[in-house]
């Protein structure tokens, strides 16, 4: 499949990730406005496959990302009971571009998110690659509150797009709800919907410019400098 662009995405710890929902929305806005303003949707090649998205015409700054195709089959997830040295957890394991272990909690503000995230991130049940750990709390109607302890960051983050989608899907499945689902995260709010025609799961949220930087061209004869104390003679 021909795409508009491809990317490499790196976590805070330097590891490479297959996908990132929020970064994909930001990249899609940039590509749409910088290079492909007359194209819709914009396609982006990632390690987890090709994703597509578009700017929403009636909502400035809002980007919609088609993240997962449901088709006519049930969502593919697994209910697991995970045991650690001191605790037992019920988790819904789902891949929304990257793996997530989704846990429902009664009060997300008082729940030990960091402690549990650290316990489960590299649990043997999730293999060598580990998992993101996403927590959600049911609110009124078609609304939930969610947050993610992210793999590759090893901490709770302000928002995780793939985690939002994972939490929304589990919420819909467990409580027999209907899309769209409004998801409140520490950094704001996003919406997860389902296209009635294409059956793509759609993540909608803002993508705003914070600042612009320019990186100059690196000279072809550039060499890495070393401190004299490192004793790299002959350079």
N, C-alpha and C positions, 0 to 999 in steps of 0.2 A: 504494500500500500504506500503510495506517495504521500509524504508528509510535508508540512510547511517548515518544520525545524525538528532538531533532536537535541537532547540535553544530557548533561551529567549532573547529578544532584548529590551533594555531599552534606552529611550530618555535621553537627558541631564537633564531634570527636574525630572528624576526618574520614570516617567510613562512608562508602558510597551506598545510597539507598535506591531501591527500585523505583519509587514514586513518592510524591508528596502532593496532596490535594491542594493545599493552599498555595504552595509555590507554583503549581501548575496554573492556577487561576491568575497569579501575578504574571507569570511568563506569557500567558495567553493575552492578557491585556496589553502588555508591552509589544508583543509581536503584531497584534491587531492594529495598534496605533502607529507603530514605527515602520512596519514593512508591508502589512497585508490589510490595509484599512478597508478594501473593497471585498475582501473574502470573508465568508461566514459559512460554516464554522472554520476555526483554525485547528489544525491537527498537530500534535506534538508526540514525537517518538520517545518513549521512556523504556527503561529496563523491564517494566512489567507489561509493555505493549503500547499501542497507540491510543492516546486519549484525545478527545475533541472538546472544544468549548467556544463560547461566543460572548461578546458584550451584549448586555440587555439594553435594548434601545430606549425603553421607557423608564430606566433606572440608571442614571449616570454613575459610573464607577463600579457597577455590579457586573460580575462575571459568572456565567453558568458553565459548569464543567460536567460533561457526560462521563461518569467514572466507572460504571459497571453495568453490563447488560444482563438483565434478569431473564429475558426471553419468556417462554411460557412455562418454565419449570420453577419449582420453589427455590428460594435463595439457598445457596450452598454454605451451610455453617454447621458447626458441631458443638453439642452441649457436653462439656467435660467437668468432672470433679477433680480439682487439682489439690494435691496434698503437699504441704511443706512440713518442715520440722515442727512447727508450732501451730499451724492453721490449716483449715480446709476451705477451699473456695469453689463456688460454682461459676464457671466461665463459659461464654459463648465464643467459640473460636471461628473467626471469619477473615478472609483476605479481601481487602478493598483496594488492592494495588500493593499494599504491604500488609503483613499479618497483624491481627489485633485479637487480644483476649478481652472480651467485653464483660464487665461485672456490674450488676445492678446494685445500687446502695440506697439506703433510706434517706440519708442526709450527707450530701457530698461535701459540705463544709466541715463536718466533724470527722469524716472518714479518714483513716491514715493512708492517704493516697501515695505518698512517697515511700513509706515503709512497705506497703503491699506491692507497689510497682517494682521496687528493688527485689522483693522476694520472687516475683513471677517472671521478670524480664528474661532471665536466663535459665528458667526452669527446664529440666530435661524433657518435659512434655512437649516443648516447643522446638526441640532440635537445636542444632548448632547455631542457627541464625537468630534464635531468640524471638521475642515478640514485643510489640507495643502493648501497653495495658490501658484500656479505656474504661472509664467509670461513668455510669449515668444514673440520674435520679429522675423518677417520673414526676411531672408537674401536672397541671390541670389541662385536660383536653389533649390536643395533639402537640404538646410541648414537653421537652425534656431539658435537663441541665446535664452537661457532659464535660469531661476533661480527660486528657491523655498523659500518661507517663511514657515519654517517647524513647524508643530504642534509638541509640546513636546520640542521644542527648543526656539520657539517664536522669531526667528530672521531669516534673510537670511543666507543660508549655502553655502559652496563652491560648493557643488554638491548634487543632490538628484536623485538617480537612478529611483525610481518610478515616480518622477516628470518629468524627461527626457522622459520617456515612455509616460506619460500622454500628455505632450506637443506635442510630435511627432505624436501621434494618432490624436489629435485635428487638427494639421496642415495638416495631410494627408486628413482628412475628410472634413475640411472646404475648402481647396484649391484643392481638387481632385488630390493630389500628389501620387507618388508611393514610397514605401520603396525601399532601405534604406534611412533614414534621418540622416544627420550629425547634432549633437546638441552641440553647444558651451556653456559651463557653466563656472562660475568663476574659477573652479579648473582645467579646461582642456577641452577635447572633448570626446564624446561618440557617438556610432552609434546605431540606432534602426532599426532593420530589421524585415522581416516577412518570416518565412520558407514557401516556396511554397508547400511543401508536408504536413507537420504537422499543418500548420497555427498557429504556436506559434509565439508570438511577442518576438524578441530576443534583449536583451540589451548587447552590447559589450563595454568594456572599460578596462583600466589597473587596476590591483590590485597589489600594490607594498609593500614589507616589509619596515617598518619604523624602528622598533626595536623589540627585543624579550625580554620578561620578564618571570621569573619563580616564582610561588607562592608556598611557602613551605606548608607542611601539617600542618593543625591547630590541636594542641593537643586536645585530647578528654576532658580534664579537664579544658579547657580554660574558663575563666570567664571575663566578661566585667569589666574593671577597672572604678572606679568613682573618681572624684576629692573629696577631703575632704570637700570642701565647699558645695558640693551637699548634705551632711548629709545623705548619704546612709549607715546607721549603720548596723552592723552585717554582712558585706561583707568582 
